[in-house]
Amino acid sequence: MRTFYIFIKCQLGRTYDVATRLVDDADIVPLVHSISGRYDLIAQYHLPDDYDIGRFVSETVHPVPGIQDTETVICFNAFTKDKGLGDEG
């Protein structure tokens, strides 16, 4: 599985509409948080390794009405308490 985040800037007054649409319409349900700052929402997705993330974003996220801009961050590794930097297993 590949994890990535999409920061989403919404048109004024559309944040809740966009969040609802992302959660309700997606085949792969994201975790969506409202945030403050440059972007209005952050969505976390997990896709199988063979999915094309760029195609997924352009065909699934970008067409949602009310989205003004996005920035995608692809994750490499997850570090947790039981799987830190020094662990080899």
C-alpha positions in Angstrom: 0.0 0.0 0.0 1.1 3.5 -0.7 0.1 6.4 1.5 -0.2 10.0 0.3 -1.8 13.2 1.4 -3.5 15.8 -0.6 -3.7 19.4 0.6 -6.8 21.0 -0.8 -7.6 24.7 -1.3 -11.4 25.2 -1.7 -13.4 28.0 -3.2 -14.8 30.3 -0.6 -17.7 28.7 1.3 -17.2 25.3 -0.3 -15.0 23.5 2.2 -17.7 21.3 3.8 -19.2 20.5 0.4 -15.8 19.4 -0.9 -15.1 17.3 2.2 -18.5 15.6 2.0 -18.1 14.8 -1.7 -14.6 13.4 -1.2 -15.8 11.0 1.5 -19.1 10.0 -0.1 -18.1 9.6 -3.7 -14.7 7.9 -3.6 -14.3 4.2 -4.1 -11.3 4.4 -1.8 -12.6 6.4 1.2 -10.1 9.0 2.4 -9.6 10.4 5.9 -10.4 14.1 5.5 -9.5 16.8 8.0 -10.4 20.5 7.9 -7.2 22.5 8.6 -6.2 26.1 8.9 -3.5 27.9 6.9 -2.8 27.9 3.2 -5.1 25.0 2.6 -8.6 24.2 3.9 -8.5 20.3 3.9 -6.0 17.5 4.1 -7.0 14.1 2.7 -5.1 10.9 3.5 -5.4 8.1 1.0 -4.0 4.5 0.9 -3.8 2.9 -2.5 -2.4 -0.4 -3.7 1.2 -0.3 -5.0 0.1 -0.7 -8.6 -2.2 2.3 -8.6 -1.1 5.4 -10.5 -1.3 8.2 -7.9 -1.2 11.0 -10.4 -4.1 9.5 -12.5 -6.1 8.9 -9.3 -5.7 12.5 -8.2 -6.5 13.9 -11.6 -9.5 11.7 -12.2 -10.9 11.4 -8.7 -10.0 14.5 -6.7 -9.6 17.3 -9.2 -13.1 17.0 -10.7 -14.8 17.6 -7.4 -16.7 20.9 -7.6 -15.3 23.6 -5.3 -11.7 22.6 -5.4 -9.5 25.5 -6.3 -6.0 24.0 -5.9 -4.2 20.9 -4.5 -0.8 19.8 -3.5 0.1 16.1 -3.2 2.6 14.6 -0.8 3.7 11.0 -1.3 5.0 9.1 1.7 8.1 6.9 1.6 8.3 5.3 5.1 6.3 5.2 8.3 8.2 5.4 11.5 6.4 4.2 14.6 7.5 3.3 18.1 7.9 -0.4 17.2 9.5 0.3 13.8 12.1 3.1 14.3 15.1 4.2 12.3 17.5 1.7 13.8 15.3 -1.4 13.3 16.3 -3.8 10.6 13.2 -6.0 10.7 
